[in-house]
Amino acid sequence: MKAFKIVPSIAEYVDFRTLAKELSLGAKDLILTNEYIYNPTIAALNLGCHTCFQEKFGGGEPTDVMVDAILDDLRGKEFDRIIAVGGGTVIDIAKVLTVAKSTDRVDDLYDRMANLEKEHELIIVPTTCGTGSEVTNISIINRTTKGVKVGLVSPAMFADEAALVPGMLLSLPYPVFATSSIDAMVHAVESYLSPNACALSELFSEKALHLILSCWKDAVASGGKDAWKKHALEFLRASNYAGIAFGHAGCAAVHAMAYPLGGVHHIPHGQANQLMFADVMRKYQEKKPIGKLNQLEELLSAELDVEPVFALENLYELMDEVLKKDPLHEHGVTADELPVFAKNVIETQQRLLGNNYVELSEDDLLDIYRKAF
């Protein structure tokens, strides 16, 4: 069995000013972030750090073209540490930069992936509450030259420190909060049900679920789109715990089936997970009603104060209150695409499908897509 390990140190800071002081940020540091994050929260601190604004090199998820342009821009600049302040795109790029030599291109890093070494210290400050990638060692890059998204994975890509600063979440628009927290919830559930889970990873899955569900319930009961903000630290911790759990046990069919929705129709990742989650879980119940799934139902029943038999359906209803779920066709997905998606998932996502609660065939995947359609 794979040994359970948490590599980065994890620290919590009251605000970014405190972080900057305690970590002595200065001229030998590079802050990789977005201007909309930097200007209101970091600029006034006059830290003297090098800065790099990700959006100047392209929008959306990271591509080889975007990362190569950033590498070109940084050539000749001297820095010892990379401070990544942002969401998934910024964090994924920072992980690449931390193992890149001054002359590297993205293709070079994939060519020597088995032998990558850390070139810069890496401190990650997440500004969303979903990816958990501050504690993982994988970066997903769209290799446009090959027409495929490929993970770059190395022990050298772990952050040296994951820094949780709740104030960095407060400017999140509600839809981004909703999709992010749903992503974290799915991480927690999939890692809990994974055959690769262990007692320690389950602790982190369970704690993440407790925080997310209790804070969702309170925010929904309080009403208003800003009610979640009083729980910013709890959502950050939940995302972090879920990241630790799936870093060990992996994600599964929900994530695998969500990827085509994001890749083809640009549906936000957390929302794509929500679109697939309920129907994947119902397929699990259909194929293997007795097993680890019952432990999940018991766990959810305690959190949601319902009988175990109703726990999953109650969870789907709560998710719908956090973010309304629409059928796939309302997101532009066509019926003709569903068999293509199912085949694509079987052919390209075996890494994730191997973590399923129960094995799913191509026909099973197609049935799930059709039910969500």
DANORVEN-V275813 format. One record per residue. N is the residue number from 1. RES is the residue in one letter. SS is DSSP state (helix for helix, strand for strand, loop for the rest). NEAR is the number of other ideal C-beta (glycine too) atoms within 10 Angstrom. D_LAST is the distance of its C-alpha to the last C-alpha in Angstrom with 2 decimals. Layout:
n = <N N>
res = <RES RES>
ss = <SS SS>
near = <NEAR NEAR>
d_last = <D_LAST D_LAST>
This chain:
n = <1 2 3 4 5 6 7 8 9 10 11 12 13 14 15 16 17 18 19 20 21 22 23 24 25 26 27 28 29 30 31 32 33 34 35 36 37 38 39 40 41 42 43 44 45 46 47 48 49 50 51 52 53 54 55 56 57 58 59 60 61 62 63 64 65 66 67 68 69 70 71 72 73 74 75 76 77 78 79 80 81 82 83 84 85 86 87 88 89 90 91 92 93 94 95 96 97 98 99 100 101 102 103 104 105 106 107 108 109 110 111 112 113 114 115 116 117 118 119 120 121 122 123 124 125 126 127 128 129 130 131 132 133 134 135 136 137 138 139 140 141 142 143 144 145 146 147 148 149 150 151 152 153 154 155 156 157 158 159 160 161 162 163 164 165 166 167 168 169 170 171 172 173 174 175 176 177 178 179 180 181 182 183 184 185 186 187 188 189 190 191 192 193 194 195 196 197 198 199 200 201 202 203 204 205 206 207 208 209 210 211 212 213 214 215 216 217 218 219 220 221 222 223 224 225 226 227 228 229 230 231 232 233 234 235 236 237 238 239 240 241 242 243 244 245 246 247 248 249 250 251 252 253 254 255 256 257 258 259 260 261 262 263 264 265 266 267 268 269 270 271 272 273 274 275 276 277 278 279 280 281 282 283 284 285 286 287 288 289 290 291 292 293 294 295 296 297 298 299 300 301 302 303 304 305 306 307 308 309 310 311 312 313 314 315 316 317 318 319 320 321 322 323 324 325 326 327 328 329 330 331 332 333 334 335 336 337 338 339 340 341 342 343 344 345 346 347 348 349 350 351 352 353 354 355 356 357 358 359 360 361 362 363 364 365 366 367 368 369 370 371 372 373>
res = <M K A F K I V P S I A E Y V D F R T L A K E L S L G A K D L I L T N E Y I Y N P T I A A L N L G C H T C F Q E K F G G G E P T D V M V D A I L D D L R G K E F D R I I A V G G G T V I D I A K V L T V A K S T D R V D D L Y D R M A N L E K E H E L I I V P T T C G T G S E V T N I S I I N R T T K G V K V G L V S P A M F A D E A A L V P G M L L S L P Y P V F A T S S I D A M V H A V E S Y L S P N A C A L S E L F S E K A L H L I L S C W K D A V A S G G K D A W K K H A L E F L R A S N Y A G I A F G H A G C A A V H A M A Y P L G G V H H I P H G Q A N Q L M F A D V M R K Y Q E K K P I G K L N Q L E E L L S A E L D V E P V F A L E N L Y E L M D E V L K K D P L H E H G V T A D E L P V F A K N V I E T Q Q R L L G N N Y V E L S E D D L L D I Y R K A F>
ss = <loop loop loop loop loop loop loop loop strand strand strand strand strand loop loop helix helix helix helix helix helix helix loop loop loop loop loop loop strand strand strand strand strand loop helix helix helix helix helix helix helix loop helix helix helix loop loop loop loop strand strand strand strand helix helix helix helix loop loop loop loop loop strand helix helix helix helix helix helix helix helix helix helix helix loop loop loop loop loop loop strand strand strand strand strand strand loop helix helix helix helix helix helix helix helix helix helix loop loop loop loop loop loop loop loop helix helix helix helix helix helix loop helix helix helix loop loop loop loop loop strand strand strand strand strand strand loop loop loop loop loop loop helix helix helix loop loop strand strand strand strand strand strand loop loop loop loop strand strand strand strand strand strand loop helix helix helix loop loop loop strand strand strand strand strand helix helix helix helix loop loop loop loop helix helix helix helix helix helix helix helix helix helix helix helix helix helix helix helix helix helix helix helix loop loop loop loop loop helix helix helix helix helix helix helix helix helix helix helix helix helix helix helix helix helix helix helix helix helix helix helix helix loop loop loop loop helix helix helix helix helix helix helix helix helix helix helix helix helix helix helix helix helix helix helix helix helix helix helix loop loop loop helix helix helix helix helix helix helix helix helix helix helix helix helix loop loop loop helix helix helix helix helix helix helix helix helix helix helix helix helix helix helix helix helix helix helix loop loop loop loop helix helix helix helix helix helix helix helix helix helix helix helix helix loop loop loop helix helix helix helix helix helix helix helix helix helix helix helix helix helix helix loop loop loop loop loop helix helix helix helix loop loop loop helix helix helix helix helix helix helix helix helix helix helix helix helix helix loop helix helix helix helix loop loop loop loop loop loop loop loop helix helix helix helix helix helix helix helix helix helix helix loop>
near = <5 10 7 17 11 16 15 20 11 16 14 15 19 11 12 21 16 13 24 19 12 11 16 10 20 12 11 13 22 21 24 24 26 17 13 13 22 17 12 10 20 23 12 9 14 7 20 10 19 17 15 23 18 24 15 13 19 15 9 10 17 26 20 20 16 23 26 17 14 24 22 11 12 18 10 7 10 10 18 12 20 25 28 29 25 26 22 21 20 25 27 24 25 31 30 23 24 26 22 21 11 11 8 20 14 24 12 13 23 16 11 12 16 7 8 21 11 14 16 16 15 26 25 27 26 29 26 26 33 29 24 29 26 27 25 23 18 14 25 17 24 19 16 13 11 11 7 11 17 15 13 21 16 21 12 16 24 22 26 16 18 28 24 22 23 19 17 25 23 12 13 20 8 15 13 18 25 24 21 26 29 25 29 30 28 27 34 30 30 30 29 25 24 25 13 15 22 15 7 16 23 21 14 29 28 18 18 29 25 17 27 29 21 15 21 24 16 14 22 13 9 12 8 9 12 12 15 24 18 12 23 20 18 18 27 24 21 29 31 27 28 34 26 30 33 32 24 23 26 22 24 28 29 25 24 26 28 28 21 23 25 17 16 14 14 12 21 20 21 28 21 27 30 27 24 25 26 21 21 28 23 15 20 23 16 11 16 14 10 7 13 17 19 14 14 24 20 11 20 20 18 13 20 21 9 16 10 16 10 14 19 23 14 17 25 15 12 18 21 13 13 21 18 9 16 13 11 24 11 10 14 12 21 11 11 7 18 20 15 14 21 23 13 19 24 18 9 15 19 10 11 21 18 14 21 23 24 18 11 23 11 14 11 20 26 18 17 25 25 14 15 21 16>
d_last = <37.95 37.19 39.49 38.05 39.15 38.71 40.24 40.27 42.47 40.57 42.25 41.55 43.28 43.85 43.21 43.34 47.05 47.78 45.78 47.66 50.97 50.44 49.16 51.81 49.49 51.53 52.51 51.46 47.83 44.83 42.22 38.87 36.69 35.42 37.83 35.93 36.53 40.02 41.65 41.30 41.79 43.71 45.73 48.34 49.25 50.94 50.34 51.54 48.65 47.25 43.91 40.96 38.11 34.93 33.49 36.58 35.39 31.80 28.63 25.38 25.21 28.46 29.42 32.57 33.84 33.57 35.26 37.95 38.78 39.21 41.40 43.50 43.89 45.04 47.52 51.00 49.95 51.23 49.34 49.26 46.16 42.68 41.33 37.57 36.47 32.81 29.18 27.48 28.58 32.18 32.34 31.02 33.56 36.31 35.86 36.39 39.42 41.00 41.49 42.29 45.87 47.20 46.95 43.51 40.48 37.01 37.42 40.65 38.96 36.45 39.44 41.32 38.51 40.40 43.44 42.28 44.64 44.36 46.15 45.59 45.02 41.59 40.91 37.33 36.71 32.98 32.03 28.52 27.70 24.88 25.74 28.78 29.86 33.36 34.09 32.41 33.87 31.00 30.15 27.14 28.34 26.68 29.38 29.11 31.93 29.88 26.40 25.00 24.69 27.34 28.63 32.31 33.61 37.16 39.20 40.93 37.80 37.87 39.01 42.52 41.48 38.30 39.40 37.56 38.54 36.68 37.94 35.97 32.72 33.93 33.07 29.35 27.24 25.21 21.74 23.19 24.65 21.43 19.36 22.50 23.17 19.64 20.19 23.52 22.20 19.78 22.83 24.86 22.62 21.91 25.60 26.71 24.89 25.90 28.57 30.47 30.88 34.47 36.25 36.71 33.15 32.02 34.40 32.68 29.15 30.47 32.32 29.39 27.25 30.22 30.69 27.10 26.51 29.97 29.77 26.31 27.72 30.84 29.18 26.86 29.95 32.08 29.80 29.78 27.96 30.98 31.46 29.98 32.78 35.42 33.52 33.28 35.40 33.50 30.15 31.95 33.40 30.14 28.54 31.72 31.81 28.21 29.16 32.18 30.18 27.56 30.38 31.89 29.13 26.24 22.51 20.08 16.59 14.83 16.78 16.55 12.77 12.92 15.57 13.80 11.66 15.10 17.02 15.25 13.79 16.35 14.26 16.99 17.24 17.38 14.40 12.33 13.84 12.88 9.12 9.71 12.81 12.32 10.29 12.86 15.59 14.69 14.86 18.15 19.39 18.71 20.53 23.27 23.78 27.35 28.06 27.69 24.58 27.11 29.08 26.10 25.61 29.34 29.22 26.41 28.17 31.29 29.61 27.61 30.39 28.45 28.93 27.34 25.26 23.50 23.47 19.97 18.39 20.98 20.02 16.37 18.00 20.44 17.94 16.29 19.87 20.48 17.45 15.02 11.43 8.91 5.14 4.47 5.60 8.45 9.55 10.20 7.83 8.35 7.60 11.07 10.55 8.60 11.98 13.88 12.31 12.94 16.40 17.14 16.55 18.85 21.38 21.62 20.72 23.09 24.97 22.13 20.96 24.60 24.27 21.67 22.76 22.30 21.79 18.35 18.37 16.33 15.06 14.18 12.21 10.31 9.73 8.57 6.02 4.90 5.46 3.80 0.00>
